[in-house]
Amino acid sequence: MGLSKTEKFTEKQNRMAVLAKALGHPARIAIIEYLTRAQSCVCGDIVNELPLSQSTVSQHLKELKDAGLIKGTIDGPSVCYCINAEVWGEAKGQLGDLFASYPVNNCC
């Protein structure tokens, strides 16, 4: 991270970048969409919903979990995932504030 000079930016800017990066892949968007439709913890069904291997889906789940957007619990051999409501609200607020900060005036 030293080369990216993240320390030169605010904590809020860095956090928003982490959240945006976690959402920056179509597979992760598909996972989030699936979890929001399920509206409950999902155990093992996620791989069946995506045209990706188990290991690839696991990598995407890890990225989403590391950013805090989802949370998982281990129950024996399976892991159950759901939306982390607290971080979901944080992301919604921060991204909403960013988009609301530009008054649409067609300057160009």
C-alpha positions in Angstrom: 0.0 0.0 0.0 3.0 2.3 0.3 3.0 3.2 -3.3 -0.7 4.2 -3.4 -0.2 6.9 -0.7 -3.5 6.0 0.9 -2.3 7.8 4.1 -2.7 11.1 2.1 -6.5 10.6 2.0 -9.1 10.8 4.7 -10.3 7.7 6.6 -13.7 8.1 4.9 -12.1 8.2 1.4 -10.1 5.1 2.1 -13.1 3.2 3.6 -15.2 4.1 0.6 -12.5 2.9 -1.7 -12.4 -0.4 0.1 -16.2 -0.8 -0.2 -16.2 0.2 -3.9 -13.3 -2.2 -4.7 -15.2 -5.0 -3.0 -18.2 -4.2 -5.3 -15.9 -3.8 -8.3 -16.4 -7.2 -9.9 -19.6 -8.6 -11.6 -19.3 -11.9 -9.6 -19.4 -10.0 -6.4 -22.4 -8.0 -7.5 -24.1 -11.3 -8.4 -23.3 -12.6 -4.9 -24.7 -9.5 -3.2 -27.8 -9.6 -5.4 -28.4 -13.3 -4.5 -27.9 -12.6 -0.8 -30.3 -9.6 -0.8 -32.9 -11.7 -2.6 -32.5 -14.5 -0.1 -32.9 -12.1 2.8 -31.4 -14.8 5.1 -28.2 -16.7 5.6 -27.3 -18.8 2.6 -25.3 -22.0 3.1 -23.6 -23.6 0.1 -26.1 -22.5 -2.6 -24.0 -19.6 -3.8 -21.8 -21.7 -6.1 -24.9 -23.1 -7.8 -26.0 -19.5 -8.7 -22.8 -18.5 -10.5 -21.0 -19.8 -13.6 -17.7 -20.1 -11.6 -15.8 -22.8 -9.7 -16.1 -23.2 -6.0 -12.6 -21.9 -5.4 -13.3 -18.7 -7.5 -16.6 -18.1 -5.6 -14.7 -18.6 -2.3 -12.2 -15.9 -3.4 -15.0 -13.4 -4.2 -16.8 -14.2 -0.9 -13.5 -13.5 0.9 -13.2 -10.1 -0.7 -16.7 -9.2 0.3 -16.2 -10.5 3.8 -12.9 -8.7 4.2 -14.6 -5.4 3.3 -17.3 -6.2 5.8 -20.2 -6.2 3.3 -21.1 -9.8 4.2 -20.6 -12.0 7.2 -20.3 -15.7 7.6 -20.7 -18.3 10.2 -19.1 -21.7 10.2 -21.6 -24.6 11.0 -19.7 -27.8 10.7 -18.4 -28.3 7.2 -20.5 -25.5 5.7 -20.2 -21.7 5.9 -23.4 -19.6 5.9 -23.3 -16.0 4.5 -25.6 -13.0 4.8 -25.5 -9.3 4.3 -23.8 -7.4 7.1 -26.6 -4.9 7.8 -24.4 -2.4 9.6 -21.7 -2.2 6.9 -24.4 -2.3 4.2 -25.9 0.8 5.7 -22.5 2.4 5.9 -21.9 1.7 2.2 -25.3 2.9 1.2 -24.8 6.2 3.1 -21.3 6.9 1.9 -22.0 6.1 -1.8 -25.3 7.9 -1.6 -23.6 11.0 -0.2 -21.0 10.9 -2.9 -23.6 10.7 -5.7 -25.8 13.3 -4.0 -22.9 15.7 -3.8 -23.0 16.6 -7.5 -25.9 18.8 -8.6 -26.8 17.7 -12.1 -26.3 20.8 -14.2 -24.7 19.5 -17.4 -21.6 21.7 -17.2 -20.0 20.1 -20.3 
